[in-house]
Amino acid sequence: QRILTMSSRKTTPSTSSKASPVVSFVLPDLPHTPLSIFSGSGRTTILNSKRDQRESNIRSNRNLHSTPNTTMTPEGKSLNFVDENSTSIDAHAVVDNSLMILPPSQTISESLTALAHSTSKELERIWDEIGLNPDERADELTDLLSTFRKACDDKVTSEREVAENYRQMIVDYKAEIRKTCAALKLPVDENLLKDESGQTLQDEVYTLELALEDLRRAALTSKGELVHYRDQLVEDHEALGISMDEEWNDIESDLTQPRVKMFQDKVKEMETIVSTRTSAVIQLIRDSQELIDVLRIDPKENLLDRKIMRSLIKHENDGSIKIVSKFETDDCTGISAGTLQALTDRVRELHSEKRRRKSKLTEMGTIIGELWEKLHVPKEEQNAFAQSIDGLGLDTLEKGEKEIARLYALKEVMMGKLVADAREKIEHLWDQTNATDEQRAAFHGMHVHDERLLNDELLSQHEEYIHSLEKKLEQMRPLLEVIEKRESIIQERMQYEEFLKDPTRLQQRGSALTRQLMKEEKMSRRIKKDLPKYTDHLNKKLRDWATAHGEAFLYKGQEYLALMKEQEDEWQEYKENQAQLKRQKKQQEKSLTSGGFLKKNMASVPLQDTTNNLGDTKTETNKFRPLSRFRALSRGRDRKDNTNETRAESRPRAMIRSRSKSKGPFVRDNSSRGRGGMFSRGRAQPVERS
């Protein structure tokens, strides 16, 4: 071994170059590849690049053996050295990043020997030039050897990591093959999944990559559809404000077409729910907008109202109303469940406010109307105020309150006149309700005349009393209507009796007689049918009134129950008197007939009209002669009036029947004599009235 002379100055070796100082076994530093870089589609690119780099290095190393004694210094300079058993090597012939194809042990041994020899000679020369002592030279050699040893250890570690990465890739590829085949429901080639394949790591990775290529292509199509449907489901659930089941987040375990079809059906279902929710939200928003406009509410005062007023847009093509966004924003309510509940509550609140304001306006309108009527406010002022009212805004309520305040102030000024008007109305109601003197005296407010006491309290007493009288009148009105009808029939009954006493009414001709007879027929029907019905009804209702109110029902100051009884008693007395008069007349007729005076006078005047004579001119010869038409009608009417058992035949029918029996001779006789109808002279004979 050659002794190297070292200089006294110590230097630090340069480590800027990563290349090995031995040209014959220089290897490129492979970067450390973490496990994560082999996941996904990037694995194939990295492996292919690494494999191509390895093949390029092998080819370069084959050319390198033509100049085995050439090396490089650590600083990258070419060195020519001559050993005892070797010739010089041109360092410029070395190709960087080359790899010899000789066995590693032989390559390292030969290269290190040549490298050590050339390096030692060069270092001795330099150290001699520097003047390093032996200790310093020993230290420098120690550093050089340590650096070399570390570089070798690092290289071994790096290559081990590469091998481990290949093994991990193989494990990941096999797991991916199993998972993808399970997701696609395809059988697995067990030969690919054996633990010992007999191949190198690179060849096994390449084989697995070829097998995964078709599987990934099939899985990628189905997974792309599932991802699209999954994203749409997530969007719909977020818009609706509801959580999505984990089932629809799984897009890895099953990539078959039935699974894709399930996602499609779920998307359609969610689209229907979203459409229904959107329609409901749009309707609530429109209702809210309408109520906000009617109530004149400022949307800026409420965040939800501001969103409500900006959430809808009108489509330009078909004019339909659309919502701005399914999601809640600063200018849109969205369609979430929370939004639906908030809109429902808001609409309910606005409706409640609308009802409250309408009720308040109705109440104020009633007060204003009553005050207008009491104070005799001109129509022009009323119309001007009515036209100023628009909508249900707070300004409308404010106007109503101001008008009421103005009218109450005017009322205080006109208090005396208002009290006088109220008293006049009370007196009118007293007359309508048939109030007695005691009832009228019971209201003490009518006796207050001091102007200092004419205040709002006294006016309120009058108004309350008027209200009670009006309420009483409303209760009395049905009974008063029945009483009025009954009183009308009572008057008709007396009129009807007067008609019956006047036989000259039947001497009318043509339609006048028909109208008269029909009028009497209607009067008779009301008297015999309606009068008893009204009387029975009033008897029951008036007793109920007395029980409920504790007082008798008065009509024109009289107790009407007692008045009805008095009327019935008077009528029975009248009927008895009439019957007595009829009996007296019969006795007179009989006495006249027995004397023969009437019969003699009738014979002397043959053309005299004896229709209305009351005497009986029957003789033995005309005993069975038929009664005249007039007597037959009168006899039937009197019989029914007296017995009240059977209804008399209507007069028009009796006339028609009588006329039809003697149509021919009767008509000819009338035309020749010019007399009127069936009451012509010489035809009717007096008969005895039963």
Buried (B, 14 or more C-beta within 10 A) or exposed (E): EEEBBBBEEBEEEEEEEEBBBBBBBBBBEBEEBEEEBBEEEEBBEBBEEBEEBEEBBEEBBBEBEEBBBBBBBBEEEBBBBEBEEBEBBEBEBBBEBBBBBBEEEEBBEBBBBBBBBBBBBBBBEBBBEBEBBEEBBEEBBEBBEEBBEEBEEEBEEBEEBBEEBBEBBBEBBBEBBEBBBBBBEBEBEEEBBEEEBEEEBBEBBBBBBEBBEEBBEBBEEBBEBBEBBBEBBEBBBBBBBEEBEEEBEEBEEBBEEEBBEBBEEBBEEBEEBBEEBBEBBBEBBBBBBEBBBBBBBEBEEEEBBBBBBBBBEEEEEEEEEEBBBBBBEEEBBBBBEEBBEBBBEBBEEBEEBBEEBEEBBEEBBEBBEEBBEBBEBEEEEBEEBEEEBEEBBEEBBEBBEEBBEBBEEEBEEEBEEBBEBBBEBBEEBBEBBBBBEEBEEEBEBBEBEEEEEBEEEBBEBBBEBBEEBBEBEEBBEEBBEBBEBBBBBBEBBEEBBEBBEEEEBBEBEEEEBBEBBEBBBEBBEBBEEBBEEBBEEBEEBBEEBBEEEEEBBBBEEBBBBEBBEEBEEEBEEEBEEBEEEBEEEBEEBEEBBEEEEBBEBBEEEEEEBBBEBBBBBBEEEEEEEEBBBBBBBBBBBBBBBEEEEEEBBBBBEBBEEBBEEEEEEBEEBBEEEEBEBBBBEBBBBBBBBE
